[in-house]
Amino acid sequence: MSLTSRHASRFRPVEVTAEGADVQARVRHLLAGLRPSEVHLLDALHRVQEEMGYVPPQAIPLLAAHFQTTPAAIYGVISFYSEIRTEPPPKVEVQWCSGPACLLKGGRNIRAALEAVLGCAMNSSIPDRAVGLRLVQCDGTCHLAPLVRVGGRYIGPLTVAEAVRLARRLKEGEQP
């Protein structure tokens, strides 16, 4: 079933609650010019995330109605792409590279150290959302392996001891 085909059940767009009115207005504006027949769903998801920092749950029914599909189909697309998030991003995000060069040079140990010191798993944040970890794919900076990115800045080659110090500083609110 393509995303633009009508669902076989009695499809009814899900209404957005009153507290989601601002989100609804912003999402409608972002969907302007995207036609369901052209399957611009990824473009729409990127627009929403770029504007809001994430795809809020209130946007999913609106996207489903616009693209004439179900909220489940929209959520399926969102959950497939690791770049698209459904929660607000943390204040500081540590992006851990999962590329082959980083893995071969000890990247798994870097990840374990970051998760242990920060106290959060990959693709999550500490409770106050001050710092979070995110898995990213290789972007060709293999000469710095193993590495992390923080605020667009590459930090590497990184040792486990350096990763521990970095995580402690970030947890205390310091810049990398």
Order of alpha helices (4+ residues) and beta strands (2+ residues): alpha-alpha-alpha-alpha-beta-alpha-alpha-beta-beta-beta-beta-alpha
